[in-house]
Amino acid sequence: MPISRILILTLLFSGIVLRAQVGPADFQCHDGPEGYHWQQIGPSPEGMLQAAGLLGRVTVLPGDTNVLFVNTEFSGLWKTLNHGDRWYCITDSLEVPGLGLTELSINPENVSEFVAGTRTRSYGNPHWQGMGKGYGILFSDDGGVSWKRALMKGAQDDFEFVELVRRNPEEPDHLVAAGNRKIWVSTDGGKSWEVAFENPTQLPSWFVDVEFSLRDTKRVFASTKLFGYGGEESKGGLSATSHAAQVFVSSASGKPGSWKEVSPPNTQHKQDFAVHIVMDVSPADPAHLYAVQALGNAHILHKTRDGSNWEMVDSVPRSGLVGGNWGYYRHEFELSDTDTKVMYAGTNTLLRSVDGGKSWKSVTQYIPYGNPGSSTHGDIRCILNLGPGPEGDRLIITNDGGVARTDDGGRTWTNLNGKGLVITEFYAVETFRASPEEKLVAGALHNGTFVYADSIWKPFVIGGDGDWTETDHFSDKERVYTMNNGRLSMSDDHGKTFRAVPGQPEARWVQGQRFEVDPHEHNRLLYGLYNLFRFDGRTNTWEHLFKKEVVDKTNSEITVAKIAPSDKGVLYLAFDGVTWGNTENDYKFYKSMDGGKSWENLTKKFTGSSGPMYHWAAISDLVFDPDNSQRAFVSVKNYGFVNKGNPVKDRVLYTGDGGETWSDMSAGLPPVPVNYLYYMDGSDDLVWAGTDAGVYYWATGAHRWMCFNRGFPSAIVTKLEVDPCNDVMYASTWGRGIWKVPLLEFKPLKEITGNQLWDTERFFNGRIVLKKGAVLNISDTLYMGEKGRIEIEPGAKLIVNGGAITVKNCGRHWQGVFRSDGKKAGPQILQTINGGSLLFVKEED
C-alpha cells in the first residue's frame, strides 16, 4: 500500500526544535575553522540595472518615507534608512535560512512594534510552496532588532503560512491576518492570535487579499484565489458544484463567527471563471470597496458598500489588463487616492489606466535598459500607494529585480536598489581558471546570466531567466555553458558573447535543470530532461545515451547525470520526484557500466534508514571518488522527520560497491536538504556539502560533517565551485548572492600505491606522491597547476607512456618531478616512452 502523502508531509515539518521560538535551532551553525571566513562578492546592485532579485511587499515607516522595509521570498526582511542608498538585513539574527517574509505591519502609534507574516520555501523542493508553510507570525517591539513568535491559538503546527497582515486604520492594536484557508485576528497589537474563520471550500483556495472599509473600519473583506487553476487548467471550467474565487466579509472587526461569503456575481461562466479576486479601497470613494477579476480575456470591476449588493463598474472584453498577463501569478491592483478612475495593475509591467480600466498603458520596463538609476524590471509584486504629490500619484513598486519609486504617477522612476541589497537567487556559479583576474559566470532567477569581470557584475549577458552553468576547463578556450529559459548557450570568450548550442533536444524550461561536462572528453556535455543525451561540441551533434522506459509514466526530470572520472564506462543517472511507495513509480535511479549502452535500475537498492529513499525523498547530487568508480556519495532533498535529540539521517549516503549497498553519512548535518556535493581530488574523502543551511565538510577522522560557515549568512546554497589555481571556494546562494572563502590549508595531496594507469585527461594542482613500490603509468594528458609537483619515493616509478604532463589554465609552469629527497628525478625512476613528454616544467632557480 502506498505511503500516505498526508502523513509524510505532516512529518516533514514536525518535531523540529525552534530557535528563539522562531526558527529551527539546528538549521545552521555559524562557526568553522579559524582563518576560513566567507566574504560576499556580490552582486551589490548600486549603479546596476534593476536586477537585484525578487522582492515582495514594501512598507514605509509611518512619518518617515526615507525609512523603507522590503520583504523577500528567501532572504528575510531588509531595511534602508536613507531611501534606498544603503540596505541591510534585519532578520539575520533569527538564523533561519531561506526565510520568506510576506508582509510587514508597523504600528503607527508605536513605530517600534512590528508584525510580520512568514513563508518558507526550499530550493530543493520548489513544488512544496503549494503546501503554504511558514513560521507563523513574528512580533518585534524594538524595531526589528529582535523577534519573537506570536502566539497562534488553533495553529495546526509550528509552521503556519501567513500571506497577509493588515491593521485596522482606526484601531491599530486590532489586526487581521490570512494565509492558506485561514483568517486570524489579534486584539493586542499582534502578540497573540486566534482563528476567526476557515474557508470550507474543498478546492485549493488561499486568501490573497484583505481590506478594511474606510467608511466603517469594523467591516473587513477578504478574497481568495484558486491554486492549480492557472493558464490551461482554467479553460475546462469548474464543475456545477464547484465555485470560482470568493469574497468574504465580517462586520464585527473580523471576530470568529462573523464571517460570511459575499462573492460578486459574474465570477463563473460555462468555460471561464475567476481564478482570483483582488480588492482595494480609496479615499476618493470611502464608502465602497472595489473588486476586480479576470474572466477569460475580459476583466470585470465591481464595487460594494457592505457586500450585500454589488454594482458592476465595468466589464472590458479583450482587456489590456488580462493581455498584460494580469491573472494567476501577478494580480496587484491599486486605486488612486484622488480619482477611482485612475488605477494601477501589476502585470508583466506596471499598467496605468485613467478611464476606469477601459484602456491601459505600461509605465515601467520589462527588461531593464538605459540609465540604471531610472531602470525598472518586470513582474510587479507590490504596489504601495503613498498618496498624491504635486506631480501625481506617489508609488513604490517591487518586482523581480528590486524596488523603484515614482512621484508622478509612473511617468518617471527612481531605482531604489542601493548598496548592500544583495538578494539575488543564483542557481549556480562557475570560474575561469585561464584568466589572471577573477572572473565568474552565474545564472540568476528572472535576472539572466551574470558575468563578473574587472570587479564589476554585469546582469542579463543572456536575458530571461538564468540557470545552471558549467565550465569546460580542459577546452582550448575554456568554454562555458549556460542554461537560460531551458535553452543551452555556450561562450568561448569568457562570457563576452554567447551562442546557442545547436540541435538541443528536449528544450523546455525546468528551474534548476543541471547538465555536466564530460570529465574524459572535453567539448562533450551530458544533458537531458526525460532522456539523457551527450553533446559533442566539435561536431555539434547529439548522442542518445538513455531512453526513458516505456512503462515510466512519472514525467520526472533528470537531476543527476555523472560519469566516473576514473572510468568512462561508469555512469549514474537520477531523476526528481518521489514514489510514495508506489512501485509503478520506481524509475528514479540508474547505473551504466558500459558508457550508456545498457542500464540497471537502482531505485529499490537505494535505501536509507527507513527503507527505499525514493519513497519520500529524491537525489539532488552525486560525486565519485576520483580514483575509484565503485565509491560514490549521494545527497538527498530531504526535510524528513527528526525527533529532538535524535541524529539527523538520510541527507548524504555512501556506496563502496557500485550502488549495491548504501550507508548513511549524515552525522553533523542539519535536518534540511543537501543540494550539492564537491569532492576534493587528492584528499582522504574531503567532501563539501552545500545545504539549505549553509556549507559543511566531511571530516573522515571524526566521521561527521563539520561546520564551514564562519562569516556565512543563513542561506540556501545551490552550488559550490573551487578554483584550484587560487585555492578559493565559491558558493552560489538562493537569495544572498555569491560568496567566496580561501581554502588555505585544504591542500590536495594524492598518494599513489600499487600500479595505476591514468588513461584519461586529469587536472591536479598539488602534490602527487608515488609511495614505495608504486608505478604510475600516464598515457593521456595530466594537466598541472603552478603548485603541481610529483614526488617519487624509493622503489617507485613514473612512466609517461605516450601521454604528457603539462600546464593548463593555471599558471605558466608546473614544479616538476622530484625524488623524495627533493632532488630532480632521474631516468631510473622517471621514464618517457612512445612520445611521452614533460612540458612547461619550471626551471631551477
HUPEHU-V748087 format. One record per run of one state. SS is the DSSP state (a for helix, b for strand, c for the rest). FROM is the first residue (numbers start at 0). LEN is the number of residues. If there is no record, write none. Layout:
SS&FROM&LEN / SS&FROM&LEN
This chain:
c&0&4 / a&4&8 / c&12&5 / b&17&2 / c&19&3 / b&22&2 / c&24&14 / b&38&4 / c&42&15 / b&57&4 / c&61&2 / b&63&8 / c&71&5 / b&76&4 / c&80&5 / b&85&1 / c&86&1 / b&87&2 / c&89&2 / a&91&3 / c&94&4 / b&98&8 / c&106&7 / b&113&7 / c&120&2 / a&122&9 / c&131&1 / b&132&1 / c&133&3 / b&136&4 / c&140&7 / b&147&2 / c&149&1 / b&150&3 / c&153&6 / b&159&1 / c&160&3 / b&163&4 / c&167&7 / b&174&5 / c&179&2 / b&181&5 / c&186&5 / b&191&7 / c&198&6 / b&204&8 / c&212&7 / b&219&7 / c&226&4 / a&230&6 / c&236&10 / b&246&4 / c&250&8 / b&258&3 / c&261&6 / b&267&1 / c&268&4 / b&272&1 / c&273&2 / b&275&5 / c&280&2 / a&282&3 / c&285&3 / b&288&7 / c&295&2 / b&297&7 / c&304&5 / b&309&7 / c&316&3 / a&319&4 / c&323&8 / b&331&4 / c&335&7 / b&342&4 / c&346&3 / b&349&4 / c&353&7 / b&360&2 / c&362&9 / a&371&3 / c&374&7 / b&381&8 / c&389&2 / b&391&7 / c&398&4 / b&402&4 / c&406&7 / b&413&2 / c&415&3 / b&418&1 / c&419&5 / b&424&7 / c&431&8 / b&439&5 / c&444&3 / b&447&6 / c&453&2 / b&455&7 / c&462&3 / b&465&6 / c&471&8 / b&479&5 / c&484&2 / b&486&5 / c&491&7 / b&498&2 / c&500&15 / b&515&2 / c&517&6 / b&523&4 / c&527&4 / b&531&5 / c&536&4 / b&540&6 / c&546&11 / b&557&7 / c&564&2 / b&566&9 / c&575&7 / a&582&3 / c&585&3 / b&588&4 / c&592&7 / b&599&2 / c&601&5 / b&606&2 / c&608&2 / b&610&2 / a&612&3 / c&615&2 / b&617&8 / c&625&2 / b&627&10 / c&637&14 / b&651&4 / c&655&7 / b&662&2 / c&664&9 / b&673&6 / c&679&7 / b&686&5 / c&691&2 / b&693&6 / c&699&4 / b&703&4 / c&707&9 / b&716&7 / c&723&4 / b&727&7 / c&734&3 / b&737&5 / c&742&6 / b&748&4 / c&752&2 / b&754&4 / c&758&3 / b&761&3 / c&764&2 / b&766&4 / c&770&4 / b&774&4 / c&778&2 / b&780&4 / c&784&4 / b&788&4 / c&792&4 / b&796&5 / c&801&2 / b&803&4 / c&807&6 / b&813&1 / c&814&1 / b&815&4 / c&819&4 / b&823&1 / c&824&5 / b&829&4 / c&833&3 / b&836&2 / c&838&2 / b&840&1 / c&841&4
